[in-house]
Amino acid sequence: MSSRLEKTHKILEELEEEATDVIGAAIIKTNGLIVSSALPKETDERMIAAMSAALLGTSKRTAEALFNGVFKSLHLELNKGDMFLLRAGRVILAVITQKEPNVGLISLQMEETSKKIKELFKMEE
């Protein structure tokens, strides 16, 4: 049986194959460390991981304080592409896309990927 790292990388590769707008993805611990990455080579993985964890933490606190709600996801629209963050159980699924992606399709694919990630981490707890 392959290791959890190999399985997470395969999950990310499948996401990139299915979602043509996706140019990179990563699974990140909530403390800002990379679990697995399929980000472009020119990307600073450590910076993406650290900022993703910080954004998730701030978004979670905002959801709780302002709306008495639960954080689900975050979508950042940037001039060179978009970034999506989705809580996947104990980790964060971060996805970067080209400019003007199909947001609905990305969201659906991320939800499916999140289910796979949750199951993998649940299985090996």
trRosetta pair geometry for C-beta under 8 A, 3 or more apart (Angstrom, degrees):
i j d omega theta_ij theta_ji phi_ij phi_ji
2 6 4.0 -96 168 85 119 139
2 7 5.8 147 98 -51 110 81
2 10 7.8 75 101 -17 156 136
3 6 4.8 100 56 7 76 100
3 7 7.0 -140 99 -3 42 89
4 7 5.5 -57 -147 39 34 113
4 8 6.2 35 155 -21 69 103
4 120 6.4 130 -143 168 90 110
4 121 7.9 81 -154 -90 130 58
4 124 5.5 -87 -82 22 130 173
5 8 5.9 -52 -145 34 29 108
5 9 6.5 28 155 -17 63 106
5 35 7.6 -152 -111 165 72 73
5 36 6.0 161 -152 -86 64 108
6 9 5.8 -56 -149 37 30 111
6 10 6.4 32 152 -21 64 106
7 10 5.6 -54 -149 35 32 113
7 11 6.5 36 152 -22 64 104
7 120 5.6 174 124 -134 133 136
8 11 5.5 -51 -151 33 35 115
8 12 6.6 33 152 -17 65 104
8 27 5.2 -92 -170 27 125 150
8 35 5.9 -92 174 128 169 107
8 36 3.6 168 116 -3 121 157
8 117 7.1 58 -123 -119 88 89
8 120 6.7 164 -75 125 77 160
9 12 5.8 -54 -151 37 34 111
9 13 6.3 36 151 -20 66 106
9 36 5.0 -136 -66 -165 67 127
9 38 6.6 127 -151 -60 70 103
10 13 5.6 -53 -146 36 32 113
10 14 6.4 36 153 -21 64 104
11 14 5.8 -53 -151 33 29 113
11 15 6.7 33 150 -21 62 103
11 27 7.7 48 81 -47 124 133
11 36 7.9 88 53 93 100 150
11 113 6.1 121 169 -153 101 89
11 116 5.1 176 -130 116 124 133
11 117 6.3 140 148 -71 162 79
11 120 7.2 -100 -44 -25 149 151
12 15 5.6 -50 -152 31 35 114
12 16 6.5 32 153 -16 66 104
12 25 4.6 -169 -149 87 98 114
12 26 7.2 29 -119 -92 142 26
12 27 6.8 -121 -63 -22 117 97
12 36 6.1 -162 -16 123 137 114
12 37 7.4 172 -170 -173 174 14
12 38 3.9 166 134 2 126 128
12 113 7.8 74 -94 -157 44 132
13 16 5.8 -55 -150 38 33 110
13 17 6.3 33 152 -20 66 107
13 38 5.9 -179 -69 -107 61 155
14 17 5.6 -55 -147 36 32 112
14 18 6.2 23 158 -13 66 111
14 113 7.5 169 87 -105 101 99
15 18 6.1 -64 -146 41 27 104
15 19 5.9 -13 170 15 67 115
15 22 6.2 -61 137 103 90 174
15 25 5.4 18 88 -9 138 168
15 38 7.9 151 59 59 104 143
15 95 7.2 -114 150 -105 137 122
15 109 6.1 123 -145 156 83 112
15 110 7.5 57 -143 -93 128 53
15 113 4.8 21 -86 -90 121 143
16 19 6.6 -69 -126 55 22 85
16 22 5.1 -128 -115 102 59 119
16 23 7.8 58 -134 -140 105 10
16 24 7.4 14 -98 -99 121 23
16 25 6.2 -143 -58 6 94 115
16 38 5.9 -117 -30 127 139 139
18 109 5.7 172 107 -134 120 128
19 22 4.1 63 98 -7 113 115
19 95 7.9 -2 92 -162 156 141
19 97 7.9 -76 143 -107 119 109
19 105 6.7 155 -126 133 93 102
19 106 6.0 85 -153 -107 138 65
19 109 4.6 174 -65 93 121 172
21 97 4.6 16 144 -156 96 116
21 98 5.5 -119 -159 35 70 92
21 101 3.6 111 170 -133 148 104
21 102 5.8 -172 -25 23 146 78
21 105 7.3 116 14 85 127 117
21 106 6.1 -72 75 -71 129 110
22 25 6.1 0 -177 -46 127 106
22 95 5.6 -61 -127 -167 108 112
22 96 7.4 102 -155 76 65 44
22 97 5.5 -57 -99 -99 43 81
22 101 7.7 63 -60 -129 51 145
22 106 7.0 141 -64 -121 93 98
22 109 7.7 -115 -36 103 134 146
23 40 6.0 -9 150 -43 101 116
23 81 6.8 -59 23 -144 132 158
23 96 5.7 -55 64 103 91 89
23 97 6.1 131 6 -134 87 26
23 98 5.8 105 -36 -51 119 74
24 37 7.8 4 -176 -177 102 84
24 38 6.1 -171 -150 106 63 64
24 39 3.8 60 -173 -128 132 54
24 40 5.0 -93 -64 -15 132 73
24 43 6.1 123 -177 -21 175 160
24 95 7.3 162 92 -155 52 50
24 96 4.7 6 60 50 96 105
25 37 7.8 -178 98 -151 48 49
25 38 5.2 12 56 60 79 100
25 39 7.1 -154 45 -70 22 66
25 93 7.0 -12 -169 -174 107 84
25 94 6.7 159 -156 88 56 56
25 95 4.7 -11 -105 -105 90 74
25 96 7.4 -160 -74 21 45 65
25 113 7.8 -70 -171 172 155 163
26 34 6.0 -67 -170 -133 123 96
26 35 7.8 135 171 47 78 74
26 36 6.8 179 -154 93 60 52
26 37 4.3 -4 -112 -111 99 77
26 38 7.0 -170 -76 30 56 57
26 39 5.6 -8 -54 -44 110 109
26 45 6.8 150 -103 -145 148 91
26 48 6.3 113 20 118 153 129
26 49 6.6 -101 136 -80 149 85
26 52 7.5 -159 80 -17 120 165
26 93 7.8 162 83 -155 45 43
26 94 4.8 -8 58 60 91 105
27 34 7.6 93 77 -166 56 61
27 35 4.3 -55 105 65 99 117
27 36 4.7 27 39 47 108 89
27 37 7.6 -134 30 -67 62 49
27 88 7.2 -70 -132 60 96 142
27 91 5.2 28 -179 148 91 143
27 92 7.3 154 -159 76 47 50
27 93 6.1 -21 -103 -101 70 62
27 94 7.8 -177 -83 21 21 78
27 117 6.2 180 -117 -131 128 133
28 32 6.9 -13 177 -140 114 25
28 33 7.0 158 -160 80 72 34
28 34 5.9 -45 -107 -106 75 47
28 35 6.4 -160 -93 5 18 89
28 48 7.7 -140 -75 120 141 84
28 49 4.6 178 -127 -135 123 82
28 52 5.1 95 59 88 165 139
28 53 6.2 -128 142 -55 125 91
28 91 6.2 150 72 -173 38 91
28 92 4.5 -27 66 62 95 102
28 93 8.0 171 22 -83 80 16
28 94 5.7 30 -2 -7 124 119
29 32 6.9 -37 79 35 83 24
29 33 4.6 6 38 57 120 85
29 34 7.8 -74 7 -16 84 5
29 35 5.9 118 -41 -50 80 98
29 49 7.9 33 40 -170 69 113
29 53 7.3 7 96 -91 57 127
29 90 7.7 -19 -133 141 71 86
29 91 5.8 -59 -96 -116 41 86
29 92 7.6 11 100 15 4 89
30 53 5.7 124 -172 -135 38 100
30 56 6.7 -111 -132 97 82 141
30 57 7.5 112 -174 -67 93 92
30 90 7.2 -102 -13 174 111 58
30 91 7.0 -140 -35 -119 74 36
30 92 6.4 119 -84 -28 62 104
31 53 6.3 -18 121 -145 9 154
32 49 5.2 105 -178 136 60 88
32 50 4.3 42 -162 -109 125 54
32 52 7.4 149 -120 62 65 79
32 53 3.7 -105 -74 22 73 152
32 54 7.2 36 -89 -33 117 77
33 49 6.2 26 -145 163 9 141
34 37 5.2 -23 -163 -42 131 114
34 45 5.5 4 -69 160 150 114
34 46 7.2 -87 -22 -90 115 52
34 49 4.8 -98 -60 -81 78 146
35 91 5.9 -30 -10 -132 149 145
37 45 5.2 -11 -123 -132 168 128
39 43 4.2 -93 153 70 120 147
39 45 5.6 165 47 -93 143 88
39 48 6.4 168 -105 30 159 166
39 96 7.1 58 -129 24 92 124
40 43 4.8 106 65 -16 77 107
40 96 8.0 -80 3 77 102 133
43 48 6.1 13 167 -34 113 137
43 96 7.5 174 -108 27 145 157
44 47 3.9 35 109 18 118 118
44 48 6.4 155 88 -17 65 84
45 48 5.7 -56 -146 37 31 111
45 49 6.1 30 157 -19 67 108
46 49 5.7 -55 -147 37 30 112
46 50 6.2 27 157 -16 65 108
47 50 5.9 -55 -142 39 29 108
47 51 6.0 21 161 -11 65 112
48 51 6.2 -62 -143 44 24 105
48 52 6.0 28 157 -25 63 111
48 94 6.4 154 161 128 106 154
48 96 7.7 -78 -133 -41 134 127
49 52 5.8 -55 -144 33 25 113
49 53 6.6 22 159 -15 61 106
49 94 7.7 -151 -97 12 50 154
50 53 6.1 -59 -153 36 28 108
50 54 6.4 25 152 -16 64 109
51 54 5.5 -55 -145 40 34 112
51 55 6.0 35 156 -19 68 107
52 55 5.8 -55 -144 39 28 110
52 56 6.2 29 155 -20 63 108
52 85 5.7 164 -153 -107 92 124
52 92 5.5 165 148 115 118 148
52 94 4.6 -64 -116 -81 148 139
53 56 5.7 -53 -145 36 29 112
53 57 6.3 31 155 -20 63 106
53 92 6.7 -161 -85 3 62 150
54 57 5.8 -55 -149 35 29 111
54 58 6.4 25 156 -14 64 108
55 58 5.9 -57 -145 40 30 108
55 59 6.0 29 157 -18 66 111
55 74 6.0 -156 149 94 115 167
55 76 7.7 -59 -150 -48 155 130
55 85 6.1 161 101 -12 122 163
56 59 5.7 -58 -143 40 28 111
56 60 6.1 32 157 -23 64 107
56 71 7.2 128 -165 139 69 152
56 74 7.1 -141 -92 3 59 135
56 85 5.7 -136 -76 159 93 143
56 87 6.9 123 -150 -77 123 90
56 92 5.5 -108 -64 -100 155 139
57 60 5.7 -53 -146 33 27 112
57 61 6.5 23 156 -14 63 106
58 61 5.9 -57 -149 39 30 108
58 62 6.2 32 153 -21 65 108
59 62 5.6 -53 -145 36 31 113
59 63 6.3 34 155 -21 65 104
59 71 5.0 105 124 -131 94 133
59 74 5.1 -101 -93 -70 162 128
59 85 7.6 157 19 83 157 133
60 63 5.9 -53 -150 34 28 111
60 64 6.5 22 155 -13 62 109
60 71 4.1 -87 -99 -5 61 146
61 64 5.8 -60 -148 41 31 109
61 65 5.8 18 161 -11 69 115
62 65 6.1 -61 -134 44 25 102
62 66 5.6 -7 180 9 66 119
62 67 7.8 38 139 8 66 99
62 71 7.8 83 60 -84 80 109
63 66 7.0 -60 -118 49 14 89
63 67 5.5 -49 -160 51 52 113
63 69 4.6 -86 177 81 92 91
63 70 6.2 9 139 146 136 6
63 71 4.3 -176 9 -66 153 73
64 67 7.6 -25 -56 58 5 70
64 68 6.8 30 -164 -120 43 30
64 69 6.9 -124 -82 59 36 45
64 70 7.6 43 -77 -93 77 40
64 71 7.7 -49 -31 -29 82 92
71 74 7.8 -13 -169 -45 108 96
71 87 6.5 102 108 -24 97 134
72 86 7.3 -16 154 -138 63 76
72 87 6.9 -114 -154 27 30 106
73 84 6.7 -6 -178 -173 113 90
73 85 6.3 167 -158 87 63 58
73 86 4.5 -12 -109 -100 102 76
73 87 7.3 -130 -78 8 58 73
73 107 7.4 122 115 -130 171 95
73 110 7.5 98 -124 114 140 143
74 84 7.1 162 85 -156 56 46
74 85 4.4 7 51 50 101 105
74 86 8.0 -158 27 -65 62 46
75 82 6.5 -7 -172 -178 85 121
75 83 7.6 161 -156 85 42 50
75 84 5.4 -7 -106 -106 71 79
75 103 6.8 38 -143 -142 152 117
76 82 6.3 161 84 -161 59 67
76 83 4.4 0 54 56 111 94
76 84 7.6 -156 24 -71 71 36
76 85 8.0 45 -8 -6 101 98
77 82 5.4 -28 -110 -107 51 97
78 81 5.8 1 69 67 106 48
78 82 6.2 166 22 -97 81 37
78 83 6.6 44 -10 -5 123 95
79 99 7.8 -21 161 -105 35 114
80 99 6.6 -95 180 -66 25 98
81 96 5.8 63 122 175 132 89
81 97 5.3 -175 -176 87 102 52
81 98 5.3 -86 -114 -145 106 17
81 99 5.4 -91 -88 -60 52 53
81 101 7.7 50 -160 -32 79 107
82 96 7.2 171 88 -153 45 53
82 97 4.7 -5 56 53 90 107
82 99 7.5 115 -21 -123 81 33
82 100 8.0 127 -25 -51 116 16
82 101 5.6 -108 34 14 128 114
82 103 7.7 -60 122 -94 173 90
82 106 7.9 115 90 97 132 178
83 94 6.8 -12 -171 -169 98 91
83 95 7.1 159 -155 84 51 50
83 96 5.2 -20 -101 -101 77 74
83 97 7.6 -171 -77 16 32 77
84 94 7.2 159 83 -155 54 44
84 95 4.6 -7 56 58 101 100
84 96 7.9 -173 20 -78 70 30
84 97 7.2 41 -7 -13 105 113
84 106 6.1 168 -26 146 159 125
84 107 7.5 -150 -147 -85 150 63
84 110 6.1 -105 124 -76 139 159
85 92 5.8 -19 -162 -173 97 114
85 93 7.3 148 -157 79 45 54
85 94 5.5 -10 -103 -103 75 74
85 95 8.0 -171 -73 23 34 69
86 92 7.2 142 72 -162 40 64
86 93 4.7 -17 63 60 94 104
86 95 7.9 15 6 2 104 106
86 110 5.0 136 -5 156 154 124
86 111 7.3 -128 -164 -78 158 53
86 114 5.5 -88 125 -77 128 133
87 92 6.2 -43 -105 -106 48 67
87 93 7.9 -66 16 18 0 81
87 114 7.8 62 94 -143 41 130
88 91 5.3 -25 72 77 96 81
88 92 6.6 131 20 -130 88 14
88 93 4.6 73 -27 -25 131 103
88 113 7.6 -59 -105 115 141 78
88 114 4.1 -142 -109 -141 98 81
88 117 4.1 19 160 87 139 134
88 118 5.6 -132 177 -54 76 81
88 121 7.9 120 127 9 92 136
89 114 7.8 157 -8 -179 81 84
89 117 6.6 -160 24 116 112 90
89 118 4.0 142 -38 -117 124 81
89 121 5.3 174 99 68 146 134
89 122 6.7 -120 -132 -49 156 90
90 121 5.4 -149 37 156 112 151
91 117 6.4 -104 65 164 119 128
91 121 6.5 176 -1 -63 111 155
93 110 6.0 159 111 -160 136 95
93 113 6.0 133 -145 109 154 115
93 114 5.5 -114 -3 -86 147 83
93 117 6.2 -172 -69 -1 114 162
95 106 6.7 179 109 -170 148 111
95 110 6.1 -113 -8 -94 145 116
97 101 3.9 -22 152 -50 150 145
97 106 6.3 -53 -69 -104 149 145
98 101 6.2 123 61 -72 68 90
101 105 7.7 -121 157 64 93 99
101 106 5.3 52 132 -43 132 136
102 105 4.0 26 112 25 118 117
102 106 6.3 152 86 -19 64 86
103 106 5.7 -55 -143 38 31 112
103 107 6.2 34 157 -22 65 106
104 107 5.8 -55 -150 34 28 112
104 108 6.5 26 154 -16 63 105
105 108 5.8 -53 -149 36 33 110
105 109 6.3 27 156 -14 66 109
106 109 5.9 -61 -147 42 28 107
106 110 6.1 29 156 -20 66 109
107 110 5.8 -56 -145 37 27 110
107 111 6.4 30 155 -22 63 105
108 111 5.8 -55 -152 32 30 112
108 112 6.6 27 153 -15 64 105
109 112 5.7 -53 -150 37 35 111
109 113 6.2 34 152 -18 66 107
110 113 5.5 -55 -144 40 33 112
110 114 6.0 42 153 -27 66 104
111 114 5.5 -49 -146 31 30 117
111 115 6.8 36 152 -23 60 99
112 115 5.8 -49 -157 27 33 113
112 116 7.0 31 148 -15 63 102
113 116 5.7 -54 -157 35 38 112
113 117 6.4 36 148 -19 69 106
114 117 5.6 -55 -146 37 34 111
114 118 6.2 37 155 -21 67 105
115 118 5.8 -51 -145 35 29 112
115 119 6.4 29 156 -18 62 108
116 119 5.9 -58 -151 37 29 111
116 120 6.4 29 152 -20 64 107
117 120 5.7 -55 -149 35 31 112
117 121 6.4 19 159 -9 67 108
118 121 6.2 -64 -147 43 27 101
118 122 5.9 28 156 -21 65 113
119 122 5.7 -55 -140 39 27 113
119 123 6.1 34 157 -27 63 108
120 123 5.8 -54 -148 31 26 114
120 124 6.7 -7 164 6 61 110
121 124 6.4 -70 -141 50 30 90
121 125 6.7 58 156 -59 64 88
122 125 6.0 -29 -153 -15 31 115
